[in-house]
Amino acid sequence: MKEEIIVWHLLSNRWNSAITEYAISAIKALNLVGIKNVFSPLTGSPAFIRAEEYSFNIAPVKSYQLTSFLKLYQLYKKINPDIIISYGGPESVLAMLMCKLSGRNVAKCIRFKGHDFRQDHRFGHRLRDLNDRYMHKIILPSNAVANRSTTSVKSKSVIIPLGIAGHGFLSVDCKAIRDSNAEKNRPELLIFGRLDPVKGHREFLKIFACLLKKWPQYLQKYDVIVEKPILHIVGLEKNITVKDIDIERQRLGIPSDCIAFTASYVTDVPALMASASLGIISSIGSEVICRVAEEFLMCGTPIFTSGVGGLAEVNLDDCFRQAGVFSSYCYSGLDADDASDLLANAIINRLQESSDVSMERATWARRKYSLEQMAAAIKAVF
């Protein structure tokens, strides 16, 4: 291997998805530790646009179809990479073919898989299995993917969570924000992200309705005097609207003063997250990569999640340990009534913890989900 390692990142993803987010974070992480990266997103894709904004070293391609192999192979010879990381099925197969054709000085091929193998059928099972066996290593973002993968994938897999970039999440003073909110007696539950059926906004309203209905019982149980919580939903309208969610609110009998909507861009997301009592991630599908869950923790705010995908794995249980203090709560498998009991417990715990605990939670999260941590893990794969 040359003295200067060159890593070539291949991405066929056409959307600004979690896989695109992972690829960009991986490049940022490796740039941070002095490794030379070349990024080949599709021309004009969201990944391409973002890469230009970040001043990445870009070698865009028009297609990752087999008909584009010769042009891609010419690019391979020009870049002469030591490592190829592919983020999808088409580019992974093409990377294997390029390396087989090149003969000597073959680059190591590493595959990132952001979903379970049963969804990856584009090139057929046989070619996929052959491709997996050829890979030097396979990077997975969570055990949720590993648990549903083939034996060949599991034998080569390395779990590397998403690393978070963004100065705001690393510097937000969650202790000061919690101290400034100390006089507020109304818990705020925050859902942050686009309005989309898969995000489970309407499903969570059933839990929230149960919580409000039983709130007097919870006050008596925990011997506290606290106003009813408010649910703040922040996100741009995508495949559902604020009106759709509000119709469900009315159907469930949730008072209008117990829910608030912000369907516009927020300028200071870290401050918003740090001021919340709990971060709610109510997704009903996907989420093998969940950036927002990590961001809440980096802002010192515990999370209350549905547990789908890799959500149950986003926690600080392996590092942040204080008696009676939690970083995450998971309501997977619970009905709305039992989930509301867990939610009430999470709210009361949060209200009773000090701002120092928020700061310590943020400190641990910023270490665990840092770009430096991600870079070290990826380098170990090389």
C-alpha positions as CSV (number, residue, x, y, z in Angstrom):
1,M,0.0,0.0,0.0
2,K,1.2,3.5,-0.8
3,E,2.4,5.8,1.9
4,E,-0.6,8.0,1.2
5,I,-3.8,6.0,1.4
6,I,-6.5,7.0,-1.2
7,V,-10.1,6.0,-0.4
8,W,-12.6,6.1,-3.3
9,H,-16.2,6.4,-2.2
10,L,-18.9,5.2,-4.7
11,L,-22.5,6.2,-4.1
12,S,-25.4,5.5,-6.5
13,N,-28.1,6.9,-4.1
14,R,-30.3,9.4,-5.8
15,W,-31.9,10.9,-2.7
16,N,-30.8,12.8,0.4
17,S,-31.3,9.7,2.4
18,A,-29.7,8.2,5.5
19,I,-27.3,6.3,3.3
20,T,-26.2,9.5,1.7
21,E,-25.8,11.0,5.2
22,Y,-23.6,8.1,6.2
23,A,-21.4,8.4,3.1
24,I,-20.9,12.1,3.7
25,S,-20.1,11.6,7.4
26,A,-17.6,8.9,6.5
27,I,-15.7,11.2,4.2
28,K,-15.8,14.0,6.7
29,A,-14.5,11.7,9.4
30,L,-11.6,10.4,7.2
31,N,-10.8,13.9,6.0
32,L,-10.5,14.9,9.6
33,V,-7.7,12.3,10.2
34,G,-5.7,13.2,7.1
35,I,-6.8,10.5,4.7
36,K,-7.2,11.4,1.0
37,N,-10.8,10.8,-0.2
38,V,-12.3,10.9,-3.7
39,F,-16.1,10.9,-3.8
40,S,-18.1,9.7,-6.8
41,P,-21.8,10.5,-6.4
42,L,-24.2,10.7,-9.2
43,T,-24.0,14.0,-11.1
44,G,-26.6,16.4,-9.9
45,S,-27.7,14.2,-7.0
46,P,-28.3,15.6,-3.5
47,A,-25.0,13.9,-2.5
48,F,-23.2,15.7,-5.3
49,I,-24.7,19.1,-4.3
50,R,-23.7,18.6,-0.7
51,A,-20.2,17.4,-1.6
52,E,-19.7,20.6,-3.5
53,E,-20.8,22.7,-0.5
54,Y,-18.3,20.8,1.7
55,S,-15.5,21.2,-0.9
56,F,-15.0,17.5,-1.2
57,N,-12.6,16.0,-3.8
58,I,-15.3,15.0,-6.3
59,A,-15.2,12.7,-9.4
60,P,-19.0,12.5,-10.2
61,V,-20.4,9.8,-12.5
62,K,-23.5,9.8,-14.6
63,S,-24.5,6.2,-13.9
64,Y,-23.7,3.1,-12.0
65,Q,-25.3,0.8,-14.6
66,L,-23.2,-2.0,-16.2
67,T,-23.1,0.0,-19.4
68,S,-21.0,2.6,-17.6
69,F,-18.3,0.1,-16.6
70,L,-15.6,1.2,-19.0
71,K,-15.8,4.9,-18.1
72,L,-15.8,3.9,-14.4
73,Y,-12.8,1.7,-14.9
74,Q,-10.9,4.5,-16.6
75,L,-11.6,6.6,-13.5
76,Y,-10.4,3.8,-11.3
77,K,-7.1,3.7,-13.1
78,K,-6.8,7.4,-12.9
79,I,-7.5,7.6,-9.1
80,N,-5.5,4.4,-8.3
81,P,-7.3,3.9,-5.0
82,D,-6.1,1.7,-2.1
83,I,-9.5,1.3,-0.7
84,I,-13.0,1.4,-2.4
85,I,-16.0,1.9,-0.2
86,S,-19.3,1.3,-2.0
87,Y,-22.6,2.3,-0.5
88,G,-25.0,0.4,-2.7
89,G,-25.5,-2.8,-4.7
90,P,-24.7,-1.6,-8.2
91,E,-21.5,0.2,-7.3
92,S,-20.4,-2.6,-5.1
93,V,-20.6,-5.1,-8.0
94,L,-18.8,-2.7,-10.3
95,A,-16.1,-2.2,-7.7
96,M,-15.5,-6.0,-7.6
97,L,-15.3,-6.2,-11.4
98,M,-12.9,-3.3,-11.6
99,C,-10.6,-4.9,-9.1
100,K,-10.7,-8.3,-10.8
101,L,-9.9,-6.7,-14.1
102,S,-7.0,-4.7,-12.7
103,G,-4.9,-7.7,-11.8
104,R,-2.0,-6.5,-9.6
105,N,-2.1,-3.8,-6.9
106,V,-5.8,-4.5,-6.3
107,A,-7.7,-2.1,-4.0
108,K,-9.5,-3.5,-1.0
109,C,-13.2,-3.4,-1.5
110,I,-15.4,-2.5,1.5
111,R,-19.2,-2.5,1.3
112,F,-21.5,-0.4,3.4
113,K,-25.0,-1.9,3.9
114,G,-27.6,0.4,5.2
115,H,-30.5,-2.1,5.0
116,D,-31.0,-5.8,5.4
117,F,-30.1,-8.1,2.5
118,R,-33.6,-9.0,1.6
119,Q,-34.2,-5.6,0.2
120,D,-31.1,-5.7,-1.9
121,H,-32.3,-7.8,-4.9
122,R,-31.3,-5.6,-7.9
123,F,-28.5,-7.8,-9.1
124,G,-30.0,-11.1,-7.9
125,H,-29.2,-13.3,-5.0
126,R,-26.3,-15.2,-6.5
127,L,-24.4,-12.2,-7.7
128,R,-25.1,-10.5,-4.4
129,D,-23.7,-13.4,-2.4
130,L,-20.6,-13.6,-4.7
131,N,-20.1,-9.9,-4.2
132,D,-20.4,-10.2,-0.4
133,R,-17.8,-13.0,-0.3
134,Y,-15.4,-10.8,-2.4
135,M,-15.6,-7.9,0.0
136,H,-12.7,-7.3,2.4
137,K,-15.1,-6.1,5.0
138,I,-18.8,-5.1,5.3
139,I,-19.7,-2.0,7.3
140,L,-23.1,-2.0,9.0
141,P,-24.6,0.9,10.9
142,S,-26.4,-1.2,13.5
143,N,-26.9,-4.7,14.8
144,A,-30.5,-4.5,13.4
145,V,-29.0,-4.9,10.0
146,A,-26.5,-7.6,11.1
147,N,-29.2,-9.7,12.7
148,R,-31.1,-9.9,9.4
149,S,-28.1,-10.6,7.2
150,T,-26.7,-13.7,5.6
151,T,-23.9,-15.7,7.2
152,S,-21.4,-14.4,4.6
153,V,-22.2,-10.8,5.6
154,K,-22.1,-11.5,9.3
155,S,-18.7,-13.1,9.1
156,K,-17.2,-10.0,7.6
157,S,-19.3,-7.3,9.2
158,V,-18.2,-4.5,11.5
159,I,-20.7,-2.3,13.3
160,I,-19.9,1.4,12.9
161,P,-22.6,3.9,14.0
162,L,-23.0,7.2,12.2
163,G,-20.7,10.0,13.3
164,I,-22.2,13.4,13.7
165,A,-20.7,16.5,12.2
166,G,-21.8,20.0,12.9
167,H,-20.3,22.5,15.4
168,G,-23.7,23.3,16.9
169,F,-24.2,19.9,18.4
170,L,-20.7,19.8,19.8
171,S,-20.9,23.2,21.4
172,V,-24.4,23.8,22.5
173,D,-24.4,24.6,26.3
174,C,-27.2,22.3,27.3
175,K,-26.5,23.0,31.0
176,A,-27.1,26.7,30.6
177,I,-30.3,26.1,28.5
178,R,-31.7,23.7,31.1
179,D,-30.9,26.2,33.9
180,S,-32.7,28.9,32.0
181,N,-35.7,26.7,31.7
182,A,-35.7,25.6,35.3
183,E,-38.7,27.8,36.2
184,K,-40.8,26.3,33.5
185,N,-43.3,23.8,34.9
186,R,-44.6,22.4,31.6
187,P,-42.7,19.5,30.0
188,E,-42.1,19.7,26.3
189,L,-41.9,16.6,24.1
190,L,-40.2,17.3,20.8
191,I,-40.6,15.4,17.5
192,F,-38.1,16.7,15.0
193,G,-38.1,15.7,11.3
194,R,-40.1,15.7,8.1
195,L,-43.8,15.1,8.2
196,D,-44.1,11.6,6.7
197,P,-46.3,8.6,7.5
198,V,-43.2,6.5,8.2
199,K,-42.2,8.9,11.0
200,G,-45.2,7.8,13.1
201,H,-46.5,11.1,14.2
202,R,-50.2,10.0,14.2
203,E,-49.3,6.7,15.9
204,F,-47.6,8.6,18.7
205,L,-50.6,10.8,19.3
206,K,-52.4,7.7,20.6
207,I,-49.8,7.4,23.3
208,F,-49.9,11.1,24.0
209,A,-53.7,11.1,24.3
210,C,-53.4,8.3,26.9
211,L,-50.7,10.3,28.8
212,L,-52.9,13.4,29.0
213,K,-56.0,11.3,30.1
214,K,-54.0,9.7,32.9
215,W,-52.0,12.8,33.9
216,P,-53.8,13.4,37.2
217,Q,-53.0,9.8,38.2
218,Y,-49.4,10.3,37.4
219,L,-49.2,13.4,39.5
220,Q,-50.6,11.5,42.4
221,K,-48.3,8.5,41.8
222,Y,-45.1,10.5,41.6
223,D,-46.2,13.1,44.1
224,V,-45.4,16.1,41.9
225,I,-47.2,19.2,40.7
226,V,-46.5,19.6,37.0
227,E,-48.6,21.0,34.1
228,K,-49.8,18.8,31.4
229,P,-47.0,18.2,28.8
230,I,-47.1,19.9,25.4
231,L,-46.1,18.0,22.2
232,H,-44.1,20.2,19.8
233,I,-43.9,18.8,16.3
234,V,-41.2,20.4,14.1
235,G,-40.8,19.5,10.5
236,L,-41.5,20.3,6.9
237,E,-44.6,18.8,5.3
238,K,-43.6,15.9,3.0
239,N,-46.1,13.2,2.5
240,I,-48.5,14.3,5.2
241,T,-49.5,17.8,6.3
242,V,-50.0,19.6,9.6
243,K,-53.8,19.4,8.9
244,D,-53.6,15.6,8.6
245,I,-52.0,15.4,12.0
246,D,-54.4,17.9,13.5
247,I,-57.4,15.9,12.3
248,E,-56.0,12.9,14.2
249,R,-55.5,15.2,17.3
250,Q,-59.1,16.2,17.2
251,R,-60.3,12.6,16.7
252,L,-58.3,11.5,19.8
253,G,-59.6,14.4,21.9
254,I,-56.3,16.0,22.5
255,P,-56.7,19.7,23.5
256,S,-55.4,22.2,21.0
257,D,-53.2,23.8,23.6
258,C,-51.3,20.6,24.2
259,I,-49.8,20.4,20.8
260,A,-47.8,22.9,18.7
261,F,-46.5,22.8,15.1
262,T,-43.5,24.4,13.4
263,A,-43.6,23.5,9.7
264,S,-40.7,25.7,8.7
265,Y,-36.9,25.7,8.9
266,V,-35.4,26.1,12.4
267,T,-32.2,28.2,12.6
268,D,-30.9,26.8,15.9
269,V,-31.7,23.1,16.0
270,P,-29.3,22.2,18.8
271,A,-30.8,24.8,21.2
272,L,-34.3,23.6,20.3
273,M,-33.3,20.0,21.1
274,A,-31.5,20.9,24.3
275,S,-34.5,22.8,25.7
276,A,-36.8,19.8,25.2
277,S,-37.7,17.5,28.1
278,L,-37.6,14.5,25.8
279,G,-36.8,13.8,22.2
280,I,-39.5,11.6,20.6
281,I,-38.6,9.3,17.7
282,S,-41.9,7.6,16.8
283,S,-40.9,6.0,13.5
284,I,-42.8,2.9,12.4
285,G,-40.3,1.7,9.8
286,S,-36.6,1.8,8.7
287,E,-34.3,3.8,11.0
288,V,-31.3,1.5,10.8
289,I,-29.5,4.9,10.8
290,C,-31.0,7.5,13.0
291,R,-29.2,10.8,13.1
292,V,-31.8,12.7,15.0
293,A,-31.7,10.3,18.0
294,E,-27.9,10.8,18.3
295,E,-28.3,14.5,18.0
296,F,-30.8,14.7,20.8
297,L,-28.4,12.8,23.1
298,M,-25.5,15.2,22.0
299,C,-27.7,18.0,23.2
300,G,-28.1,16.3,26.6
301,T,-31.8,15.3,26.0
302,P,-32.9,11.7,26.6
303,I,-34.9,10.0,23.9
304,F,-38.2,8.1,23.9
305,T,-38.3,5.8,20.8
306,S,-40.4,3.2,19.0
307,G,-37.4,0.9,18.8
308,V,-37.7,0.1,15.1
309,G,-34.6,-0.5,13.1
310,G,-31.5,0.5,15.1
311,L,-33.3,2.9,17.4
312,A,-33.0,0.6,20.4
313,E,-29.2,0.6,20.0
314,V,-28.9,4.4,20.2
315,N,-28.2,4.8,23.9
316,L,-25.4,5.5,26.3
317,D,-25.8,2.4,28.4
318,D,-22.2,1.4,27.8
319,C,-20.7,4.6,29.1
320,F,-23.2,6.9,30.9
321,R,-24.2,5.2,34.2
322,Q,-25.9,7.1,37.0
323,A,-28.4,5.6,39.4
324,G,-31.9,6.4,38.2
325,V,-30.7,8.4,35.2
326,F,-31.4,7.2,31.6
327,S,-30.4,8.2,28.2
328,S,-33.1,6.4,26.3
329,Y,-36.5,4.7,26.7
330,C,-38.0,2.3,24.2
331,Y,-41.7,1.5,23.9
332,S,-41.4,-1.3,21.4
333,G,-44.1,-4.0,22.0
334,L,-46.1,-1.8,24.4
335,D,-49.7,-0.8,23.8
336,A,-50.6,2.9,24.0
337,D,-51.7,2.6,27.7
338,D,-48.4,0.9,28.8
339,A,-46.3,3.2,26.6
340,S,-47.9,6.2,28.3
341,D,-46.9,4.8,31.7
342,L,-43.3,4.6,30.4
343,L,-43.5,8.0,28.9
344,A,-44.8,9.5,32.2
345,N,-41.9,7.9,34.1
346,A,-39.4,9.3,31.5
347,I,-40.9,12.8,31.9
348,I,-40.7,12.8,35.7
349,N,-37.2,11.4,35.7
350,R,-36.1,14.2,33.3
351,L,-37.8,16.9,35.4
352,Q,-36.0,15.7,38.5
353,E,-32.5,15.5,37.1
354,S,-30.1,18.4,37.4
355,S,-28.6,20.4,34.5
356,D,-25.2,18.8,35.3
357,V,-26.7,15.5,34.3
358,S,-27.8,16.9,30.9
359,M,-24.2,18.2,30.4
360,E,-22.7,14.8,31.3
361,R,-25.1,13.0,29.0
362,A,-24.1,15.4,26.2
363,T,-20.4,14.9,26.8
364,W,-20.7,11.1,26.6
365,A,-22.8,11.2,23.5
366,R,-20.4,13.6,21.8
367,R,-17.6,11.2,22.4
368,K,-19.5,8.1,21.3
369,Y,-21.0,9.6,18.1
370,S,-18.1,11.8,17.1
371,L,-16.5,11.9,13.7
372,E,-13.2,11.0,15.4
373,Q,-14.8,7.8,16.7
374,M,-16.2,7.0,13.3
375,A,-12.9,7.6,11.6
376,A,-11.0,5.4,14.0
377,A,-13.5,2.6,13.4
378,I,-13.3,2.9,9.7
379,K,-9.5,3.0,9.6
380,A,-9.4,-0.2,11.7
381,V,-11.4,-1.9,8.9
382,F,-8.6,-0.9,6.3
